[in-house]
Amino acid sequence: MIKRTWTLPLGVEGTVIDVETTSLSPQDGELLTVGFFEGKNIRILQREKKDGEGDFRKTIKDVFEHYSRPFYAYNAGFEEAWLNIKFDYDLMEKWRKECEKYVDNKGKRKKWPRLEELVSLPQSYFRVRVEARGSEVPGIWQRYFISEDTKELDLIIYHNLYDLIREACLAMWDETISDVIGEIIKQLGKEKRFL
């Protein structure tokens, strides 16, 4: 198992958790990566062995005892299904509710946002792609076993790292801030102008 850690200049209370998997469903996929952002520290655990999911899950279960609540995740039901633990906050929930407020002229609601749509990396401003997408993780995992090059696993690890940072940013947006932003957007829409 690969273990990576980072210490950041800003921190969070509780623990932000993100997983990388080979499927949307635990019934037909594998758990590959689990990342934790607690305080100012990020720790990511990455599987290396194709047949090591059982040992990996045991290690993850033991690790959870050392992390403090509340637990946060973006679309927490996904992490709950994979990790068999209850999360305290779903960081996607307020954005789901926000999407329900916006209906186009055909009665269609705005789609739920992907995490990277809400919080982008600075490099995206320059249209430079520096990370793998979540949907690419299963293919990267398979390439790793063909190439045996751990740089493939780094792509998964860094995707997880960036998602943890994004999720921490969303954890800082409380309901009051979301309401203010919603009011501004609604007002600008009425006036048919934008900032």
Buried (B, 14 or more C-beta within 10 A) or exposed (E): EBEBEEEBEEEBEBBBBBBBBBEEEBEEBBBBBBBBBBBEBBBBBBBEEEEEBEEBBEBBEEBBEEBEEEBBBBBBEBBBBBBEBEBEBBBBEBBEEBBEEBEEEEEEEEEEBEBBEBBEBEEEEEEEEEBBEBEBBBEBBEBBEEEEEEEBBBBBBBBBBBBBBBBBBBBEBEEEEBEEEBEEBEEEEEEEEEE
